[in-house]
Structures are given as structure tokens and as C-alpha cells.
């Protein structure tokens, strides 16, 4: 693979505290129109035949470090690069990827999206909902390929999963019964559970649908659900106070960019409070001391994103490319943590687990 052309790393993005709803593109002087004629979706087709390689901006709300929490040993941008190489692209010669990280700063987010749009890339890859919402607010013409957005239809980012319409396509991490499965797993680990604490970012587009599933499943088993919300880094101490006061029997963490950036704080709190901690994505959190995680394997989404980048650069319209749903799921259990909490993991879970940390 050729040496990476690093001369023009764009700065990327997201909206508000981690991911706000879709909403209309920014109007007026902040929009792409101020830098000249707005590029059309069809512009990407001509990018293949021109002398300069097409440019793809990768937009990330968190940091490269926090992306490892959900992606494993490789960050999201590297996984995308790997797949593009398999598809025959040579970075710096036949494609240029320019990634940027907002490091969890929501105010920086919107400006990064505006800057990227102003530079007129041929496509924008957005990691998770916040980046997608920010990019969509900044442009309704440049193709946007999103990775594992929680609820793209409800957020107004796409018209439907089958036919997105507009300039956004990609993958979603949502499945209909994920909340019920989380409750089921916790009941097996903590049979007497009567109160479940939940740590979540309400601004994330996937939070409310998953929370509704958790509450509905909790009602069936007489489990009350106490939600502690975080929208900024400064909110974590207050959220931990809410959870201490509620005295839950277990803690469920909805992992997203903001929480991913602060995962060590979350793990330290769970350990100090001696709470069995369950995560909806990211085996890395379990490797670092969490009890259990179950959810879609987000690392697989980046290959799908790269495939869609390839299609768009060859002229496909994002609105015609169906949103891809999760196809691979993983269950990880930290046996050392279970032992420290005095939890005996049922044999049925041991046999189902994709990874056991001892």
C-alpha cells in the first residue's frame, strides 16, 4: 500500500453533545453556497475520471482513542482504509482520506462540519449519529455515508431504511429487540434484580428507542428503570450521584461517543459501587473491567461503509442505497469481574459467549 498522503487532513464533526436530531441543513452564509456553487451528488461520478484522486472526509465526534472502545484494536478510519485497499484503492493515488476528530467537543463539532463542506470533498463518512447530524445540517448535496447510527429514520436523517432518499446512506446499529435481550442477560446474571440503573446520553438518536425497550421489558419482570443522563463531560459526576441514590442492582450503559470518551470514569464508578455493568456495544469495555456486553459488532460496519464509498464514487446515489442493519453480534463476559462481584455466570451464558475474559 502506498504511503498515506497526509497533507490535507480535514477536520470533522458532529452536532451538539453527541448526536442531536437531524433537522434542516444550515441556511445562509454558513452553508456551502458561500464558497461557490454547491456540489451535486452527481459530482462524485466525475471524480473517478479526473486527474486528481477523489477526496473522502471521515468525521468523528470522539477521539481516535475512544473509537477503540467500539472498534477493537483498530480505529474506525483504519478499518475503512483496509477495506478500500481490498477494493483496489491506493491511498494518495486513487483516493485521499482526510479524517478529523472533535475530541468530544460539541461546539467544535458544527464548525468542523461547515469547514469540511466548504472544502468540497467528494463524500463524507460520518461515525455515529452526531457526526451524521452535523454533516447533514451543513449539506444536502455532498454524499454522506454514516456508520452505525442508532435511529436514522426517527432522527430525520433518512426517509426509510429501504430507500433513504436525499444524500445520506450507510448503516444502523438498531435492532427491534435489543433492549429485551439486555434485560434477559442481566436477569440471568443477577436473578433478584428489581432496579436497573441506566447511563445514557439523551441527545443520542438511538437512546429513546432503546430506553423504551428496556422499560417495557422491565415492566414485564417488575424491574424499575432509573435513568442517569449525560450530555457533557461535566455531567458524569451528577449522573453517578443519581445512580448512587437510586441503589440499583445492576447498571446498563448505552455506549456512544461521549460515554466512549469517558469510559474509564464509568468503569471506575461501577467498580467502586460494586455494580454489575452491562454494555450494549464494545467488547473493549468488558476487557477493561466491565461485566458483560452484548450488541452488534460495530467493526463490521466500516467495511460496509467503505463498500458504499466505492459505489458513490462510481456514481451511485446515496438515496438509492438501502441502510444496512447489523448482521453480526457478540457476547463478552469478564469472569474476573464476575468473581469479584460474587456472581456465578450460568453455564448457558458461558456456552453462548463469543469471548470470556479471565
C-alpha positions, 0 to 999 in steps of 0.5 A, spaced: 500 500 500 502 506 498 504 511 503 498 515 506 498 522 503 497 526 509 497 533 507 490 535 507 487 532 513 480 535 514 477 536 520 470 533 522 464 533 526 458 532 529 452 536 532 451 538 539 453 533 545 453 527 541 448 526 536 442 531 536 436 530 531 437 531 524 433 537 522 434 542 516 441 543 513 444 550 515 441 556 511 445 562 509 452 564 509 454 558 513 452 553 508 456 551 502 453 556 497 458 561 500 464 558 497 461 557 490 456 553 487 454 547 491 456 540 489 451 535 486 451 528 488 452 527 481 459 530 482 462 524 485 461 520 478 466 525 475 471 524 480 473 517 478 475 520 471 479 526 473 486 527 474 486 528 481 484 522 486 477 523 489 477 526 496 473 522 502 472 526 509 471 521 515 468 525 521 468 523 528 465 526 534 470 522 539 477 521 539 481 516 535 482 513 542 475 512 544 473 509 537 477 503 540 472 502 545 467 500 539 472 498 534 477 493 537 484 494 536 483 498 530 480 505 529 474 506 525 478 510 519 483 504 519 478 499 518 475 503 512 482 504 509 483 496 509 477 495 506 478 500 500 485 497 499 481 490 498 477 494 493 483 496 489 484 503 492 491 506 493 491 511 498 494 518 495 493 515 488 486 513 487 483 516 493 485 521 499 482 520 506 482 526 510 479 524 517 478 529 523 476 528 530 472 533 535 475 530 541 468 530 544 467 537 543 460 539 541 461 546 539 467 544 535 463 539 532 458 544 527 464 548 525 468 542 523 462 540 519 461 547 515 469 547 514 469 540 511 463 542 506 466 548 504 472 544 502 468 540 497 470 533 498 467 528 494 463 524 500 463 524 507 463 518 512 460 520 518 461 515 525 455 515 529 449 519 529 452 526 531 457 526 526 451 524 521 447 530 524 452 535 523 454 533 516 447 533 514 445 540 517 451 543 513 449 539 506 444 536 502 448 535 496 455 532 498 454 524 499 454 522 506 455 515 508 454 514 516 456 508 520 452 505 525 447 510 527 442 508 532 435 511 529 436 514 522 429 514 520 426 517 527 432 522 527 430 525 520 436 523 517 433 518 512 426 517 509 426 509 510 431 504 511 429 501 504 430 507 500 433 513 504 432 518 499 436 525 499 444 524 500 445 520 506 446 512 506 450 507 510 448 503 516 444 502 523 446 499 529 438 498 531 435 492 532 427 491 534 429 487 540 435 489 543 433 492 549 429 485 551 435 481 550 439 486 555 434 485 560 434 477 559 442 477 560 442 481 566 436 477 569 440 471 568 446 474 571 443 477 577 436 473 578 433 478 584 434 484 580 428 489 581 432 496 579 436 497 573 440 503 573 441 506 566 447 511 563 445 514 557 446 520 553 439 523 551 441 527 545 443 520 542 438 518 536 438 511 538 437 512 546 429 513 546 428 507 542 432 503 546 430 506 553 423 504 551 425 497 550 428 496 556 422 499 560 417 495 557 421 489 558 422 491 565 415 492 566 414 485 564 419 482 570 417 488 575 424 491 574 424 499 575 428 503 570 432 509 573 435 513 568 442 517 569 443 522 563 449 525 560 450 530 555 457 533 557 463 531 560 461 535 566 455 531 567 458 524 569 459 526 576 451 528 577 449 522 573 453 517 578 450 521 584 443 519 581 445 512 580 448 512 587 441 514 590 437 510 586 441 503 589 440 499 583 442 492 582 445 492 576 447 498 571 446 498 563 450 503 559 448 505 552 455 506 549 456 512 544 461 517 543 461 521 549 460 515 554 466 512 549 470 518 551 469 517 558 469 510 559 474 509 564 470 514 569 464 509 568 468 503 569 471 506 575 464 508 578 461 501 577 467 498 580 467 502 586 459 501 587 460 494 586 455 494 580 454 489 575 455 493 568 452 491 562 454 494 555 450 494 549 456 495 544 464 494 545 467 488 547 473 493 549 469 495 555 468 488 558 476 487 557 477 493 561 473 491 567 466 491 565 461 485 566 458 483 560 456 486 553 452 484 548 450 488 541 452 488 534 459 488 532 460 495 530 467 493 526 463 490 521 460 496 519 466 500 516 467 495 511 460 496 509 461 503 509 467 503 505 463 498 500 458 504 499 464 509 498 466 505 492 459 505 489 458 513 490 464 514 487 462 510 481 456 514 481 451 511 485 446 515 489 446 515 496 438 515 496 438 509 492 442 505 497 438 501 502 441 502 510 444 496 512 442 493 519 447 489 523 448 482 521 453 480 526 453 480 534 457 478 540 457 476 547 463 478 552 463 476 559 469 478 564 469 472 569 474 476 573 469 481 574 464 476 575 468 473 581 469 479 584 462 481 584 460 474 587 456 472 581 456 465 578 455 466 570 450 460 568 453 455 564 448 457 558 451 464 558 458 461 558 456 456 552 453 462 548 459 467 549 463 469 543 469 471 548 470 470 556 475 474 559 479 471 565 
